[in-house]
Amino acid sequence: MRKTIRKYSNREVPEALLDRLLEEAARTQTMGNLQLYSVVVTRDNAQKALLAPAHFNQSMVTEAPVVLTVVADFRRTSDWCLQRKAQPGYGNFLSFLNAATDALLYTQTLSALLEKEGLGLCFLGTTIYNPQAIIDTLALPPLTMPVATLTVGWPDEDPAPTDRLPLESFVHKEQYEPYTEERIDRFYRAKEALEENREFCRINGKETLAQVFTDCRYTREANEQLSRGFIDTLRRQGFSLCESGAEMTQKRPEALECDVVRFQNKKDRWVAFVGLWEGRPYEIFTGLMDEDEGIMLPKSISKGHIIRQTNRDGSHRYDFQFENKRGYKITIEGLSGKFDPEYWNYAKLISGVLRYGMPLESVIKLISSLTLDSDNINSWTDGVARALKRYLPNQDADPDTY
Ligand SMILES: Cc1cc2nc3c(=O)[nH]c(=O)nc-3n(C[C@H](O)[C@H](O)[C@H](O)COP(=O)(O)O)c2cc1C
């Protein structure tokens, strides 16, 4: 029966054997067949001593002949893309999760192979508690993140197998079956009755075994603090969590892609220029389509760029640039000067909340809830809300915008 081994003999783990198993483990399933993982093999005692504190000095780190750190790795794949004229887009949370999944599947497949060979191992979950120390020690580059550690060696102990919950406690037939009080009692009774677990309660001065977990072993405070540390490290390694606004507060590129959205309010025809950053609305400029004072655009134009120019006095000017049918670039300078100052100022406020990452749904609710003095401006806010709605997920363009 498989079990975790934490004590190892002095017998060497041959490099050829380890390499064979490391290679065989690569048969595990992997996303897009990309193998989004790397393994760092540590045999050097000085390196083990540097790794140990990251694992709360668990003795296996310095005592095992081999320490394997498995790393979620989008570095290699991204380098390959760049070298082959492809633009990788993997500095985000989903890509981290994919790489972490790959790395953990690899870890488990390797574990099974190592154990089949008679080797003993211990999985160290502490890898994700202090990832920065591991990154520094192993010189892990951006777009990599350590997710698992195995200490490996020939067993020098034969511990009794640990208990497990009964099958029906974790297998659900067709639908998830709720855990009634009676079922919980039944499933956990045997675990709670074990002498070692009663001893656990006594040592920790706790009434129940569950309290040993919540109050001593895995507390909310520790989990939250370690979560913050993990997220900080994830960001430093180049994996963005993509919270709305996370990137939006970065410096605006000089030119932003922009959609031209036309809408009608009462008799007036309006145009909105919606500046997009990574496909999300970042700023909005609106005004009347008007031959004399406002903006005149060829009907076919639905896209262009908003270019921000800095004036000598440090103020900014926003120009709209589009390509006409013949492929010539045409620039409409100074969008602000073309529009009514009142609308311009409201649009500025709306751009502010967009830039600082308020979720789009909330921005639209906010705009729709504004009740302003004149009928005109109220119908304008309706139009702007409609113009922005098309950027909500699963939203088709509003038939009233054209
Ligand atoms: C996510 C995870 C984290 C773990 N972290 C540690 C660890 O830091 N130290 C340790 O001694 N064992 C660790 N283990 C091993 C478990 O303690 C062990 O698998 C469990 O107690 C059951 O014992 P068994 O593997 O002998 O059946 C970890 C296992 C997993 C899956």
The ligand as an ORCA input file, in Angstrom:
! r2SCAN-3c Opt
* xyz 0 1
  C      -0.882     19.194     -1.020
  C      -0.082     18.333     -0.069
  C       0.781     18.945      0.805
  C       1.554     18.182      1.667
  N       2.496     18.788      2.451
  C       3.268     18.050      3.274
  C       4.293     18.657      4.015
  O       4.562     19.858      3.899
  N       4.993     17.877      4.870
  C       4.762     16.534      5.006
  O       5.450     15.893      5.806
  N       3.811     15.925      4.278
  C       3.073     16.642      3.404
  N       2.120     16.036      2.610
  C       1.906     14.571      2.734
  C       0.626     14.299      3.549
  O       0.845     14.665      4.889
  C       0.249     12.825      3.451
  O       0.036     12.465      2.106
  C      -1.031     12.519      4.255
  O      -0.827     12.767      5.605
  C      -1.474     11.083      4.052
  O      -0.443     10.198      4.403
  P       0.078      9.077      3.366
  O       0.552      9.784      2.126
  O       1.221      8.374      4.072
  O      -1.031      8.164      3.084
  C       1.385     16.767      1.696
  C       0.516     16.169      0.811
  C      -0.190     16.941     -0.088
  C      -1.070     16.259     -1.106
*
